[in-house]
Amino acid sequence: MRKRVLFITGSMNQTWQMHQIARQLDEYDCWFSQFFTDLKWANFLMKHTPLFNGTIFWGQFKENSEKYLKNNGLQIDYQAKKNEYDLVVYCSDLHIPKRMRKNKIVWVQEGMTDKFTLLSRIVKALKLSPGFSGGTSLNGTSNICDVYCAGSEGYKAQFTRLGTDADKIVVTGIPNYDNIAQFKDNDFPYRDYVMVATTDMRETFRYENRAAFIKKAVEIADGRRLLFKLHPNEKFERAEAEIRKYAPEGTLVYRSGNTNQMIANCCELITQYSTVVYVGLALGKKVHSYFNLDELKRLAPIQNDGASAANIAKICRGILQPNAKDVELVKDYYEMEHEG
């Protein structure tokens, strides 16, 4: 019987990444599940209230992910109830049910982590579940997983500083953010605009003054055409109405589309807390962010011509080897395969 691997999905970006890794592992029996919990009270609230609809546990995230999986003919085992698994590949370690920790676990960085806040510090100090931080600031820092796949040396240092053993972390790159140059050649119809990539802060229960942000974007554009790309988790009608109210006539608003191509064609990029700032940096654009730009340049995911999914797959093969009893053996296997 082939060894079974379960890939945990979340946002569409996380789902695409997991699919890319699974494609590299066709010798294994690969299954997929949306991010889940075994906590009875949480599952009750998910089914009977809208409290979790803005999270990767439920709502449109689960619906869109499972639709994608079905459309691509992939095997679904929601909440890992059908099978036992030899390996689980997680997109987030903010919450990992206890029964899943008996498996070998590989963690994959999805993109940017949220700003480390006072709440993040309190959660760490009290040794609470990192999910209580209210965002992704502590993603990659639980030290629960066997191997952590990071996007850069900068992120490896950050995860180490916040609690994960350095010898567990391998810099593999991040699928979807490791070959940005490819997006320069595109057929997106507009060029030379100032692009604004919004964030779903309000939908994830964080404060945002959206009116002030739009006005600041108009000020930065200084008469140049604006293009807003909305976050897929936003309430589109509300967001678009605000843009029409505060931005000039002729401002472009996109609810969907290839964000990376839009960035490739812009002359300047304005972001809040969004991983797409790394796309702008990799393409040499002038960028604005709520994060410190020098810090972003230090953290920026490595560019490896799209090899990250294959790199992570090598980690998965390594941990599934019969003699892979500790992380050093896995890293040795990865380095041997990588050199080959």
C-alpha positions in Angstrom: 0.0 0.0 0.0 1.3 3.5 -0.9 2.0 5.8 2.0 -0.7 8.4 2.5 -0.1 12.1 2.7 -2.8 14.6 3.9 -2.5 18.2 2.7 -4.2 20.9 4.8 -5.8 23.7 2.8 -7.0 27.1 3.7 -7.2 30.2 1.6 -7.0 29.7 -2.2 -3.4 30.7 -2.1 -2.7 28.0 0.5 -4.8 25.5 -1.5 -2.9 26.2 -4.8 0.4 25.8 -2.9 -0.6 22.4 -1.5 -1.8 21.2 -4.9 1.6 22.2 -6.4 3.4 20.2 -3.8 1.1 17.2 -4.2 1.8 17.2 -7.9 5.4 16.5 -7.1 4.5 13.5 -4.9 2.4 11.3 -7.2 4.1 8.2 -5.9 2.1 8.7 -2.7 -1.7 8.5 -2.0 -2.5 12.2 -1.6 -5.6 13.6 0.2 -6.8 17.0 1.1 -8.7 18.6 4.0 -9.6 22.2 4.8 -8.0 23.5 8.0 -10.0 22.1 10.9 -10.4 21.6 14.6 -11.6 18.8 16.8 -12.9 21.3 19.5 -16.6 20.6 19.8 -17.6 24.1 20.8 -15.8 25.6 17.8 -17.3 23.2 15.3 -20.8 24.0 16.8 -20.2 27.7 16.3 -19.0 27.2 12.8 -22.2 25.4 11.8 -24.6 27.6 13.6 -23.1 31.1 13.7 -21.1 33.4 11.3 -18.2 33.8 13.8 -15.8 31.7 11.8 -16.8 32.8 8.3 -13.8 35.2 8.0 -11.3 32.5 8.9 -9.8 29.6 6.9 -11.9 27.2 9.0 -15.2 27.9 7.3 -17.3 30.0 5.1 -16.1 31.0 1.6 -12.6 29.8 2.3 -13.8 26.2 2.8 -16.3 26.5 0.0 -13.8 27.8 -2.6 -11.1 25.4 -1.6 -13.3 22.3 -1.8 -14.8 23.5 -5.1 -11.2 23.8 -6.5 -10.3 20.3 -5.1 -13.4 18.7 -6.7 -12.8 20.5 -10.0 -9.3 19.1 -10.1 -10.4 15.6 -9.2 -8.5 15.6 -5.9 -9.4 13.3 -2.9 -11.0 15.0 0.0 -10.9 13.8 3.6 -12.3 16.7 5.6 -11.2 16.5 9.3 -9.1 13.4 8.5 -11.9 11.0 9.3 -11.5 8.5 6.4 -7.8 7.5 6.7 -4.7 7.2 8.8 -1.8 9.2 7.4 2.0 8.8 7.3 2.5 12.5 6.8 0.4 15.7 7.2 1.5 18.9 5.4 0.1 22.0 7.2 -0.3 25.5 5.8 -0.6 26.9 9.4 0.5 25.7 12.8 -1.8 28.2 14.6 -4.0 25.2 15.5 -3.1 21.6 15.2 -5.5 19.1 16.8 -3.8 16.8 19.3 -4.7 13.6 17.4 -2.9 14.9 14.3 0.3 15.4 16.2 1.0 11.7 16.2 1.8 12.0 12.5 4.9 13.3 11.0 4.2 17.0 10.2 5.7 19.3 7.6 4.8 23.0 7.8 4.8 25.2 4.7 5.0 29.0 4.9 2.2 30.5 2.8 3.3 34.1 2.7 3.7 37.2 4.9 2.9 36.9 8.6 1.0 39.6 10.4 2.7 42.2 12.6 3.8 41.0 16.0 1.6 42.9 18.5 1.2 43.3 22.2 -1.5 40.6 22.0 1.0 38.3 20.2 3.5 38.9 23.1 0.9 38.1 25.7 -0.1 34.9 23.9 3.5 33.8 23.8 4.2 34.8 27.4 1.1 32.8 28.7 1.9 29.9 26.4 -1.6 30.0 24.9 -2.5 28.5 21.6 -1.0 30.8 18.9 -4.4 31.1 17.3 -5.4 33.4 20.1 -3.2 36.1 18.6 -6.1 37.0 16.3 -4.0 36.8 13.1 -1.0 35.1 11.6 1.8 36.9 13.6 2.7 33.6 15.3 2.3 31.3 12.4 5.4 29.1 12.1 6.4 29.6 15.8 4.6 26.7 17.6 7.6 24.3 17.3 5.0 21.5 17.0 5.9 20.3 13.5 8.8 18.1 12.5 10.1 20.3 9.7 9.3 23.9 8.8 9.7 25.1 5.2 10.5 28.8 5.2 10.5 31.3 2.4 13.8 33.0 3.2 16.7 33.2 5.7 15.0 36.3 7.1 11.9 34.4 7.9 13.9 31.5 9.3 15.5 34.0 11.8 12.0 35.3 12.7 10.5 31.9 13.3 13.5 31.0 15.4 13.4 34.2 17.5 9.7 33.5 18.2 10.0 29.9 19.4 10.7 27.3 16.6 14.0 25.4 16.8 16.4 26.7 14.1 17.5 23.1 13.3 13.9 22.3 12.3 13.7 25.0 9.7 14.7 24.6 6.0 14.7 27.5 3.6 12.8 26.1 0.6 11.1 29.2 -0.9 7.4 29.7 -1.1 5.3 28.4 -4.0 3.5 31.2 -5.8 6.1 33.7 -4.7 9.3 32.2 -6.0 9.3 33.1 -9.7 7.9 36.6 -9.9 9.7 37.5 -13.1 7.3 35.3 -15.1 4.5 37.8 -14.6 6.2 40.5 -16.6 4.9 38.8 -19.8 1.1 39.2 -19.6 -2.0 40.4 -21.4 -3.5 42.5 -18.7 -5.0 45.4 -20.6 -3.9 48.4 -18.4 -0.5 49.8 -17.6 1.3 52.6 -15.7 -1.3 53.0 -13.0 -0.8 53.2 -9.2 -2.1 49.9 -7.8 -3.7 49.5 -4.4 -3.9 46.0 -2.8 -6.3 46.0 0.1 -6.4 43.7 3.2 -9.3 41.9 4.9 -8.6 43.5 8.3 -12.2 44.3 9.1 -13.3 40.8 8.1 -10.8 39.3 10.5 -11.9 41.6 13.4 -9.0 44.1 13.2 -9.4 47.9 13.1 -9.0 49.8 9.8 -9.9 53.3 8.8 -10.6 52.5 5.1 -11.6 56.0 4.2 -8.2 57.4 5.4 -6.4 54.7 3.5 -8.2 55.4 0.2 -7.5 59.2 0.7 -3.8 58.4 1.3 -3.7 56.3 -1.9 -5.3 59.2 -3.9 -2.6 61.5 -2.4 0.2 59.2 -3.4 -1.2 58.7 -6.9 -1.2 62.5 -7.4 -3.4 62.6 -10.4 -2.3 59.2 -11.9 -4.9 56.6 -12.5 -5.6 54.2 -9.6 -6.4 50.5 -9.7 -7.7 48.8 -6.6 -7.5 45.0 -6.2 -9.7 43.8 -3.4 -8.8 41.1 -1.0 -10.8 37.9 -1.8 -12.1 37.8 1.8 -13.5 41.3 1.7 -17.2 42.4 1.6 -16.9 43.6 -2.0 -20.0 45.8 -2.2 -18.9 47.8 0.9 -15.3 48.1 -0.3 -16.2 49.2 -3.8 -18.8 51.8 -2.5 -16.0 53.3 -0.3 -13.6 53.5 -3.2 -16.2 55.2 -5.5 -16.9 57.7 -2.7 -13.3 58.7 -2.0 -11.3 58.0 -5.2 -11.5 59.9 -8.5 -13.8 59.0 -11.3 -12.1 56.4 -13.6 -10.5 54.5 -10.8 -10.4 50.8 -11.6 -11.7 48.2 -9.1 -11.1 44.5 -9.5 -12.7 41.8 -7.2 -10.8 39.0 -8.9 -8.1 38.5 -11.5 -4.3 37.8 -11.6 -2.9 40.1 -8.9 0.7 39.4 -9.9 0.1 40.5 -13.5 -1.6 43.7 -12.3 1.4 44.5 -10.1 3.8 43.8 -13.0 2.0 46.4 -15.1 1.8 49.1 -12.4 4.2 52.0 -11.8 3.8 52.0 -8.0 2.2 49.6 -5.5 0.4 50.6 -2.3 -0.3 47.8 0.3 -1.4 47.4 3.9 -0.6 44.0 5.3 -0.3 41.9 2.2 2.2 39.3 0.9 1.8 40.8 -2.6 4.2 43.6 -1.5 6.9 41.0 -2.1 5.8 40.8 -5.7 6.3 44.5 -6.1 9.7 44.3 -4.4 10.8 41.4 -6.6 9.8 43.4 -9.7 11.6 46.5 -8.6 8.5 48.6 -8.1 8.2 51.5 -5.7 6.1 50.1 -2.8 4.3 51.3 0.2 3.4 49.1 3.2 2.3 49.3 6.8 5.5 47.2 7.4 9.0 48.6 7.5 10.4 48.3 4.0 14.0 47.5 5.1 12.5 44.6 7.2 10.4 43.5 4.2 13.5 43.4 2.0 15.2 41.2 4.6 12.3 38.8 4.8 11.5 38.7 1.0 11.0 35.1 -0.3 13.9 33.7 -2.3 13.5 33.6 -6.1 14.4 30.2 -7.4 12.6 30.0 -10.8 9.6 28.2 -9.3 11.5 25.3 -7.5 9.8 25.8 -4.1 7.1 23.1 -4.5 9.7 20.6 -5.6 12.0 21.6 -2.7 9.2 21.0 -0.2 8.3 17.7 -1.9 11.9 16.6 -1.3 11.4 17.4 2.4 8.3 15.3 2.4 10.1 12.4 0.7 12.9 12.7 3.3 10.6 12.5 6.3 8.8 9.5 4.8 12.1 7.5 4.5 12.2 4.4 6.7 15.1 5.7 8.7 14.0 9.3 9.1 13.9 9.3 12.9 14.8 13.0 13.3 15.0 16.2 11.5 18.7 16.1 10.8 18.2 13.0 8.7 15.4 14.7 6.8 17.6 17.8 6.2 20.5 15.6 5.1 18.2 13.8 2.6 16.9 17.2 1.3 20.4 18.5 0.8 21.5 15.4 -1.0 18.5 15.5 -3.3 18.9 19.2 -3.8 22.5 18.9 -4.8 21.5 16.1 -7.2 
